[in-house]
Amino acid sequence: MHHLADMAISQLPEIQSLHDHRSLIRIPPEEDIPLTPRVERLIDTAPFRRLSRISQLGLVSLVYPAAHHTRFEHSLGTYRLALLSLDQLSSDPRFQQLVDTREAGIFLAAALLHDIGHWPFCHPIEDLQLPGVPRHELLAEHFLSTPEITSILEKDWQATPGEILEVLNNHSGKASLSLLNSLLSGPIDVDKMDYLPRDSLHAGVPYGRHFDRQRLLGNLCVNQQGDGIAIGEKGRTAAEMMVFSRYVMFSEVYWHHAVRSATAMLQRAFFRLHTTIDLAELFRQDEKGMVDHLRRLASSTGIEDLVEGLFGPRRILFKRLSQYSLLKDPDFYSRLARRPYDWLVRLSDRLAERIGQELGCPVRADDVLIDAPPVKLEVEFNISIHYPGEDCYRMLGDVSPVVQALAHTQFDDYVKRVRIFLHPRLAAESSGLSIETFLAEAMDDIGQA
């Protein structure tokens, strides 16, 4: 292999591998991932192989039983789209001027390794914002800094773990790295281009597959400022459809009420247990290791029903007692959405007392769960569209009636609900309760967060 400084981006061995078909790995749906020797060395490391034992969607498989695909599969799919996007952009004069060949190689390695820091059920646990729980970006730094990966990055990619993290986290302030970061983690990026159709495929629903990836990839270009990705005019409709696909996947899959029941159960169990856990050790485990550890800790405790209902021999999910949306119930929604998790726990404790008084039977604190949109907001879905005939850029939200509402209002408020879940042993007895009255009283009792 020539020294990278002597190469054009199109001569990178990974770009060349798109056309020679020598070494391939197949993932659904009938996608071939071309492998070069240095890519093979990365995916055969222990930290990367760990991703093959962590499911991409975690608890979603309790509702959509085929959604068992792994972060390993998704990482390979994202890498393939990174290759295709780089192949497209390598002929763009502005991209060539901004990004050198070594940085392009670092981008490919970063795309492959972008989920390296994820632990099982990472996002629901992060949403709790508990002290001592690191963000997955910090765990990425740990795994990237292992001797096994560091030596491969330095020898094969002429890169350091810090440079991979700069592309992943966009902390450098350098225009070229900001541009590459937006291609990996922006409004329209290769990560979302892979996970939306992949999650949709494995869940068995059509919603995430109704946009034209080929059209998007073929219309990638550099934004006006030179620090991010834009889409050419001919890709506008594909971008609109991707925005809508993401909206519907959140509404129908990621925030399906039964998926959120399971999520609320896991979050409450983790909230009760986290002070007794060596978190640094737990988050380095694969999914089976973490589940086994949580089941051992919860055994013969007050939260055993929560953990066993998710991971035991029988699926027993909490039942939806009530739910509130921004449109139908703006008062309750606005008072409960994006509140600190410990405040929601105190509120549900008080609600459990009140329900117990009304029913005339014991209701434990952890028999009532409140699930609400978390403090952290989703990434907004707006991107600039390049109109070469007019030599100008316009924001997608300004030219698309489909995107305008999602770009100019809060995405979360329309796809997420506030829901109250109850232990199934209490569900039948509580069907006639005036839960809104109890909820208002409980909020008055504990005060606002």
N, C-alpha and C positions, 0 to 999 in steps of 0.2 A: 504494500500500500504506500502511495506517495505521501509525503508530509502534507498535512492539511493546508498549510500556507500556499502550496503550489497548486491547489485544486480549485475548480469552480464548484459551487454547491451541487450542480447536476452530476458531478463526478464522485460524490460521496458514495462509498460502497453500498450503503443502504438504498440510495436512490437507484443505483444501477441494479440492485437486486429486484426491483419492481419488474424488471424486464427479462432477467435471465432464468427465473424459476428453478434454481438449483436446489435450494433447501427451503422447504415450506412447512408450516404447521397450520392445520385446518381448525377453524372454529365456526360455530353457527353464525349466521345462516349461510353456509357454503362460502366462507371467506378464507382465502389463503393469505397467511402472514409470511412474507419472505424473511428469512433469517440469514444474517451474516455471522461469521464466527464470533465477532465481539458482542453481537446481540445475544447469541446463544450463551455466551459466558455469563452475561448479566442475568438472563432468565433462569439459569441453573443455580444461582446462588441461593443459600438458605433463606435470606430475607424475602427474596422474590417468590420462591416456591411456597413460602408461608401463605401468600395470597391465594393459592389454590385451595386452601383450607379455611377461607373466610368468604362467606357468601356476599354477593353484591347488595342484595336487598334485605338480608336478615329476616326479620319477622314477617315480611310480606308473604313468605311462603306458607304461613299459617292460613292465609286467605286464598292465595293463588299458588296451588301446590307444586307447580312446575318451576316456580321462580327460585331455583336453587343454583343459578349460575354464580360464578365466583369473581372476585376482584382480579384474579389471574387472567381469566377470559377477557374481562373488560379492559384490562391494561394492554393486552395484546391487540384488541380491537382499536383502542385509542392510538396505539403506536402505528397501526396500519394507516389510520386517517391522518396522522401527523406526517407520515411518509408522503401520502398523496397530496396533502396541502403544501408541503415543502417542494414537491415536484412541480406543482402549479406555480408557486411563487418564485421559484428559481429563475423563471424567465421574465419576471417583473423587474424592470430597470431600477425602480425606487427601492424595492426589497433588496436587490443585489447591492445597492449602494449602502444600505443601512446595516445589513447582516452579513458578517463574514462566514467563511466556511466552517471554522472551528465552532462558532456560536450556533450554526445550523446543526452541527453534530451534537452539541450540548442539548439543544432543543429536542432532538430525537431521543437521547438518553433520558431526558426529563419526562417526555411523554410516556416512555416505557415505565418509568419509576414514579409516576405522579401519585399513585395510591400506596406507595411503600410504607407510609406511616399510619395507615388505617388499621384500627383494631376492630374486632367483632362488635357490631351494634354501635359503631363509632358515633354517628350523628345524633341519635337519641340521647346518648350519654353526654356528649358535648353540649347539647341544648340545655342541660341542667345547670351549666355554669357553676359547678361545685369547686370549692377550693381544693387544690391538689390534683385536679384532673387536667392534664396538659391538653393543648390542642394537638390534633394529629400532625400538624406541621412540625411540632417539636419532636415527635416520635420519628418522623421522617428523617430528621437530622441525626437521630440516634442510629437508625438502620443504615443510612448512607455513609456514616462514619465508621462502620464496622470494617476491619482490615480487609475482609473478603471483597466488599464492594469498592472501597477506596482504591485498592490496588488495581482493579479492573478499570475504574474510571481514569486513573492517572496513566496507566500503560496504554489502554486501547482508545481512550477518548480525549486524551490530553486535557482532562478536566478535573476539578476538585469537587468534593461534596458541596462546598459553599457555592460554587457556580451553578450546580444543579438546583440548589435551593433558591438562588436568585431568580432563575427562570420560573420556578414553581410559585414563589411568593411575591415576586415583583418588588423587592426591597432595594434594588441597586440604584434606581433613578436613571439608569442608562437607557436611552431611547430604543436601542436595538433589543435589549432584554425585555423592555416593556412591550414591545411589539410581539415578541415571541411568547411572552406570558399571556397576552390577550388571545393568541391563537390557541392556547392550552386552557385558559381560564378566563373567558370573557363572555359577552352576551351571546355570541355565536362562536362556539369553539369545538375542537375535535373531541373533547371529553363528552360534552352534551350530544354531539352528533353520533357518538357511539352509544351512550347509555340509554338514550330515549328509545331508539328502535330495539336495542338489545333487551332492555327491561320489558318492553312491550311484547316482544317475541316470546320470552320465557314465561311471562305472566299469562299469555294466551289472549291478549287484547289487541285491537288494531290501532289504538290511539297514538302511539309513539312512532308509527311507521308511515305516517301520511305526509312526509315532506321529502323533497328531492335532494338527497345528499350530494349526488353527482353534480347537480346544478350549482349547489352552494360551493362545493370545492372548486369547481371550474370558474367561479366568479369571485374568488378571494382576491383582495388587493389591499394596499396600504392606505390608512386613513389620511386625512388632510394634514394632520399634525406630524405624521410620521412615527407615531408611538403606539399604534394599535391597528387592528385589522378592520377593514371595511368590506362591503359586498358590492360588486358591480351591479348596475341597473338590471341586467338580465337575471340576477339571482334574487331579486326583491320578493317575488311570489314564494320562492322556496324558503326564504327567511321568515316571511309571514306565517307560513305553514308550520315551520319549526317552533315559532313562538306559541302558536295555538296547540301544537302537540304537547309541549311542555305543560301548558295550562291544564289540558285535559288529563295528562298523566298524573299530575298532582291531585286533581279533583277525584279521579276514579281509581287510582292505584295507591300512590304514596300516602294520601290522606283519606282513603276508604275508612269508614267508621270502624270496621272490625280490625283493620291494621292498626288504627289509632288506639283501640282498646288494648291490643297486645303491647303497643308501645308504652301506653300509660302504666301497664302492669310492670313492664321491665324498668321503667324510670323510677317508679315508687320503690321497687325492690332494691334497685341500685342506690337510691337515696338513703334507704334505711341501713344498707350494708357498707357503704363506701368507707366509713371511718375504721372499719375492721379489716380492710383489704390493703395489701401491698400493691398499690395501683401500678407502679412502674413494672412490677413483675406480671401482673394480670394482663396489661395491655400488650405485652410481648407474646402472649399465647395465641394459638389459633382458636377457632370458634368452639371446637369440642372442649379444649382445655378451659376456656372461660366459662362455658356452660356448666361443666362438671364442678368447677370451683364455686360458682354461685349456688348450685344445688346443694353442695356440702354445707356452705355457710348458712343457707336458709333452712336447712333441715331442723325440724322441731322448734321452729320459731314462729312468730306471728305472721310472718310473710311467706311461709311455705306455700300457701295456696297460690300466691302470685307467681312464684318461680316454677312450681310444678305444673300449673295451668298452661305455662308456655313450653316447658321443656320436659315434662314428665310423660308417662305412657299415654295419658289422655289429654286432648286439647280442651281446656276449660277457660274460655274467655269471659271477662266481665261484660255485663249487658249495658247497652246504652239506655240511660234513664231520660236524658234530655239533651238537646243541642241548640246552639245559638249561632246565628250568622250576622254579619254586618248589615245585610239588607233587611232581614226579618226582625231581628232583635238587637238593634244598634246599642241600646243602653247596656244590657248584660254583656254583649260582645266587647264593647269598648272598656268596660270595667274589669274584664278578665283576660283579654288578649295581651300578650307580651309582658306579663307580670313575672317577677322573680319566682322561681320554682318553690322555694321554701315558703313563700307567702301563699301559693296555691295549696301547699300541703296543710298549712295551718287552717286555711279556709275549709278544706275538705274534712279536716278533723272536726271542726265546729259543725259542719253540715251532717257528719255522721252522728254526732250527739243528738242533733235536732231530729233526724230521721228515726233514731232509736226511740226517742221520747214519743214520737207520733205512732210508731208501730207497736210500742210496748214490749220490745225485745232488744237484746243487746246487739248493737251495731258497732263493730270494731272500727278504729280509725282508718285502717287500711282496707275496709270494705267499700269505701267511697273514693273514687279517683276523679280528679278534674284534669282534663286534657285541654290545653289551650295553645294557640300559636306562640312559639318561643320568642324570646327577646330578639334573637338574631333574625334579620330579614333575609329573604331570598335575593339573589342577584337580579337586578332589573334587566329586562330584555329589550334593550334599545341599542341600535348600531347604525353607523352612518352608511348611506348608500351613495355610490359614486355614479354620476351621470356624465359620461365622457363627452357626449355631444354638446353639453352646456358647460363642461369643465367646472362642475360644482359638486358639492356633497350636501345631502339632506339627511336628517335623522329619519330612520324607518318609522318611528312613531308619528312623524309629521306628514308622511305621505301615505300611511296605511290606516284605514279606519279599523281594521282588525286589531292592529297592534296599539293603536292610540290609547285605548282604555287601559291596557295592560302596562304600557310604558309610562303613562301619566298619572295613574292611580297606583295604590299599593297592591301588587300582585298577591301577596299573602292574604289580604282581607277577602279575596274572592274565591280562593281555593281551600282555605282552611276554616275550620269551625272550632268553637268552644263546645266541648262535650263533657257530660258527667256520666261516669260509668259506675255500676254497682255490682257487688258480688252476686253471682247467679242465684245463690240460695235465697236472696232477698228480692229478686227481681219481680216475682209474681205478687208479693205482698205490697210492693211499693208503687204499683201501676197507677193508683188513684191519688198519689200524693201531690200536693201543691208545691212542687219543688222550687218554683220561682220565689214564693214567699219565704221559704226556708233559706234560700240562697241570699236574698236581700238582707234577711236578719243576720245571717252569718257574716256577711260583708260589713254590716254596721257594727257587729260585735268586735271584729278584729281590726277594722280600719283599713284604709287604702295602703297599698304597698309603697 
